Amino acid sequence: MLCGFGIKGGDWELVWSPSVYEIYPYSQKADNTGFFVYSAKEKTYIIAIAGTNPIALLDWIEEDFAVGKNLNIDWAKFSKGSEQPTKENVVVADKHTERISLGTTKGVWALWNDLEQSNYAPPANASYTLAEYLAQLNSQPTTNRSTLVVTGHSLGGALAPTLARWAKRNLHFAAVYTLPTAGPTPGNFQYQTTWDEIFESTPTDSDINLGNKIKTWNCNVMNL
């Protein structure tokens, strides 16, 4: 996948996961999936998040379809806490306050806290959740000289920019970019307006994807 995106470097290595999350334990259907790679040459980390599993019914119901004016989560409260979101956390729609969908909130929470690492995960990091791995990474002096890219497709295209916003606020990377493809809107107009102010469209030519047809970070890539 990395070669297909035209990413330069040649020394990409898996540093955390691959991991999966099952909404219903032992369902043998992955509802969320992700992994983390690093290039020392490019001083860049990439978090890649999968889209909806077409055969995982709960994935569709709990994340994709949990949207609407009556299924809002207060972004400010969620982005500061680690409590698992449920329908009890739903708040009324408010165009003046940042809201994200319950489905997006559940997906991001699962990525942070509940991804179960496979046997292929690097042994040194096999016991870390994604949140724990990022926390220990954040304490390293090299992090503030590194770039973080969060990417994902479809469902992952909603989770990636949401996770990237949290990372930009809370972690010490030199730069945080996101590259969502075919992603649905994670939140309301106020959330989107603030997100656009934080994540300006940035040319990729001088960064890590030499030869890529996609020339801009922080834009949702889709067919029209």
Secondary structure as UniProt FT lines:
FT   TURN            2..6
FT   STRAND          13..21
FT   TURN            25..26
FT   STRAND          32..39
FT   TURN            40..43
FT   STRAND          44..49
FT   TURN            54..55
FT   HELIX           57..59
FT   HELIX           60..64
FT   TURN            69..70
FT   STRAND          72..74
FT   HELIX           75..78
FT   TURN            79..80
FT   HELIX           87..89
FT   TURN            95..96
FT   STRAND          99..101
FT   HELIX           102..113
FT   STRAND          116..117
FT   TURN            119..120
FT   HELIX           123..125
FT   TURN            126..127
FT   HELIX           130..138
FT   TURN            141..142
FT   HELIX           143..145
FT   STRAND          147..153
FT   HELIX           155..170
FT   STRAND          175..181
FT   HELIX           189..198
FT   STRAND          202..203
FT   TURN            205..208
FT   TURN            210..211
FT   STRAND          216..217
//
